Amino acid sequence: MVKVGVPRALSYYRYFPLWKTLLEGVGAEVVLSRRTARGLLEDGVRHCVDDICVPVKLYFGHLMDLKDRVDRLFVSRIVSVEKCESETYTCPKLIGLPDMVKGSLDGLPPLLEFVVDVQNRSLKSSARKLAGELGAPAPVARKALAASLEQQSRYERELLRGRAPESAMETIFANGNGDSSRREREPEKAGDVTIALVGHEYLIHDPFVSHDLPGKLSRLGANTLLMSQVPAEVIAAELDRYPGISWSYEKELLGAASHFLGRPDVDGVMLVIGFACGPDSIIGEIINREVRGPESPPLTTLVLDEHTGEAGVATRVEAFVDLIRRSRKHRRPGS
Ligand code: SF4
C-alpha cells in the first residue's frame, strides 16, 4: 500500500476528514506528521524564505517531518472555494503552495497534488487525477469522493456545535456514522466572561504556535466561541455590509468578527493573526476601523510568529480577560 504523508498544518485543520477519507478510499495509507514541536518549527524556518508567514514555515517543518517515512507527500493547492458571481480566491500562499514546496525543498518524495478550484474545475476531476496517480480507476475515485464529502459534512456539523478541530475529528473517525448528537451534549458554559476567537484555525488550534490560546482562556474562567460556530449564512448576511473583498477565508474572518462584535452575549473579541500575513493585516485594519463601533465589546489583536513567547501570550490574554471583568464591574448599576 502506498504511504501518503499529510502535514498536520494549514488545510489539515479544515479539510483533513476529506483528505483522509479520499486517500484511503483510493487505496492509500495515510501518515500524519507529528504534532508541532520546537525542532519541527525550526526545521520549517530553516527551509523557508525569511519573509513568509509562520503557518507556511510550520507547513514546511511538517513536510520535513514526513519526508523519510512516506512514499508520496500530499500537498493541496487551494485556489477558490466559493462558487459565486464575483471572482474570489484564497491567499496566494495557499494557491502556490506546491510550487513553493518544489522550489524550496530538495530530496522530498514525489508530491501528490490535490487542486481545489471550484470556480474553474470540479472536485470530481481533481479526485480522478489523484486516484489515477495512485493507480485507482475512475469509479473508485467517484465512490471515494462521495464518502469523503459526507465525512467532511459530518466534521463541519461537529465544528458548528463548538468542537475544536481535532476533537471533532476524533468523534467522526471513532463513530462510523459520525452522528454524535445523541451521545454527547454541548459543553456547558461555565465561565463568567465569553470571548470570541477570530483567526485562521491553523494558527489558533496549533497548540505550539498559539501557546494553547483556547486552553489558556478556559483556565482563566472564560467561555470561548470559535469562528467555526458561526453558520455560513450568518457570515454571508454580515458581509453584505462589506462588499468587494475577494479573499474567501478573510471574508470569513470579517463576517465572524462583525457577528461577534454585535452579539450581546460576547464580552470581548480576540483577533489572532500571523505576522507577515498580508491578507490578515488588511482585514484586521478593516475590522478595527470599520466594523468595531462605540458600543462594541473590547477587541484586541494578537500577532503570532515563531518568536512569540509563551509569557507574552499569557500576559496579553490575562490582561484582556482582566480588563473585561473590570469594565463589567464598572457597568454594574450602583457599583
Ligand atoms: S492567509 Fe496569511 S497566514 Fe494564511 S497562509 Fe496566507 S499569508 Fe499565511
Residues whose N, C-alpha, C, O or C-beta is under 5 A from the ligand:
A	BS01	SF4	C53 P55 C91 K93 G274 A276 C277 G278 P279
